[in-house]
Amino acid sequence: MSLTTQSRTLPMAIVTYLERSASARPASASATFTENAVVVDDGETHAGEAAIAAWLAGSAAELAYTTTQLRVEKDETATTVVNRVAGNFPGRSVDLNYRFELDAESGLIQALTISI
């Protein structure tokens, strides 16, 4: 994934997550989450460090894909990054919403919801 002007204005935890999750070492993205973070992806909830690390490792093993950032939306509680994901899965591309909620003290991700 290449950084766009929009992504440079994103909080560091979000930029780092997006870069690492699409890299050859996606499990390294687990460092961007708080200890008790929650991820909801594809209807499944992954809570805590171990579950999120396993989710990151599993999702990387399943698919080969590329991402293109389309837009960023912010509200009072969250930042949503919309990425077009293209790869070796049915339909070949999909626009995904990554809704990030950050911990105010640490700046790390406390909740991530991925949806279509």
C-alpha positions as CSV (number, residue, x, y, z in Angstrom):
1,M,0.0,0.0,0.0
2,S,1.3,3.4,-0.8
3,L,0.8,6.4,1.4
4,T,-1.4,9.1,0.0
5,T,-1.8,12.7,1.2
6,Q,-4.9,11.6,3.1
7,S,-3.1,8.8,4.9
8,R,-0.3,11.1,6.0
9,T,-2.9,13.0,8.1
10,L,-4.1,9.8,9.8
11,P,-3.0,8.9,13.4
12,M,0.3,6.9,13.4
13,A,-1.4,3.7,14.8
14,I,-3.8,3.6,11.8
15,V,-1.1,4.3,9.2
16,T,1.1,1.6,10.8
17,Y,-1.7,-0.9,11.0
18,L,-2.6,-0.4,7.3
19,E,1.0,-0.7,6.2
20,R,1.9,-3.7,8.3
21,S,-1.4,-5.6,7.7
22,A,-0.8,-5.5,3.9
23,S,2.9,-6.4,4.3
24,A,4.8,-9.6,4.2
25,R,4.7,-9.6,8.0
26,P,1.1,-8.8,8.9
27,A,1.3,-10.2,12.4
28,S,3.6,-7.2,13.2
29,A,0.4,-5.0,13.0
30,S,-0.7,-6.4,16.4
31,A,1.6,-3.9,18.0
32,T,-0.8,-1.1,17.0
33,F,-3.6,-2.5,19.3
34,T,-4.3,-1.9,22.9
35,E,-4.0,-5.0,25.2
36,N,-7.8,-5.4,25.4
37,A,-8.7,-4.3,21.8
38,V,-11.5,-5.8,19.8
39,V,-11.6,-6.5,16.1
40,V,-14.8,-7.4,14.2
41,D,-14.2,-8.8,10.8
42,D,-16.4,-10.9,8.5
43,G,-19.0,-11.3,11.3
44,E,-16.4,-12.6,13.8
45,T,-15.1,-10.9,16.9
46,H,-11.5,-11.2,18.0
47,A,-10.8,-9.8,21.5
48,G,-7.4,-9.4,23.1
49,E,-3.8,-9.6,22.0
50,A,-3.7,-13.4,21.3
51,A,-6.9,-13.5,19.4
52,I,-5.9,-10.4,17.3
53,A,-2.5,-11.8,16.5
54,A,-4.1,-15.1,15.4
55,W,-6.6,-13.2,13.2
56,L,-3.8,-11.2,11.6
57,A,-1.8,-14.3,10.9
58,G,-4.8,-16.3,9.6
59,S,-6.1,-13.6,7.3
60,A,-2.7,-13.1,5.7
61,A,-2.4,-16.8,5.0
62,E,-5.8,-17.0,3.3
63,L,-5.5,-14.4,0.6
64,A,-3.1,-12.5,-1.7
65,Y,-4.3,-9.0,-2.2
66,T,-3.4,-5.3,-2.7
67,T,-5.1,-2.3,-1.3
68,T,-5.8,1.2,-2.6
69,Q,-7.0,3.9,-0.2
70,L,-10.2,5.6,-1.5
71,R,-11.1,8.0,1.2
72,V,-11.0,8.9,4.9
73,E,-14.0,9.8,7.0
74,K,-13.8,11.1,10.6
75,D,-16.5,11.7,13.3
76,E,-16.3,12.3,17.0
77,T,-15.5,8.8,18.0
78,A,-13.8,7.1,15.0
79,T,-11.8,7.3,11.8
80,T,-13.0,5.2,8.9
81,V,-10.6,4.4,6.1
82,V,-12.2,3.1,2.9
83,N,-9.9,0.8,0.9
84,R,-10.4,-1.0,-2.3
85,V,-9.0,-4.5,-1.8
86,A,-8.2,-6.6,-4.9
87,G,-6.9,-10.1,-4.9
88,N,-7.4,-13.8,-5.4
89,F,-10.9,-14.1,-3.9
90,P,-14.4,-14.3,-5.3
91,G,-15.4,-11.0,-7.0
92,R,-11.7,-10.1,-7.2
93,S,-12.2,-6.7,-5.6
94,V,-14.3,-5.1,-2.8
95,D,-14.4,-1.7,-1.0
96,L,-13.9,-2.3,2.7
97,N,-14.6,0.2,5.5
98,Y,-12.0,0.0,8.3
99,R,-13.5,1.8,11.3
100,F,-10.9,2.6,13.9
101,E,-11.5,3.8,17.5
102,L,-8.3,4.9,19.2
103,D,-7.4,4.9,22.9
104,A,-7.1,8.6,23.9
105,E,-4.1,8.0,26.2
106,S,-1.9,5.6,24.2
107,G,-3.1,6.5,20.6
108,L,-3.4,2.8,19.9
109,I,-6.3,1.0,18.3
110,Q,-8.9,-0.1,20.9
111,A,-11.5,-1.2,18.3
112,L,-11.5,-2.0,14.6
113,T,-14.6,-2.9,12.7
114,I,-14.1,-4.1,9.1
115,S,-17.2,-4.1,6.9
116,I,-18.4,-3.8,3.3
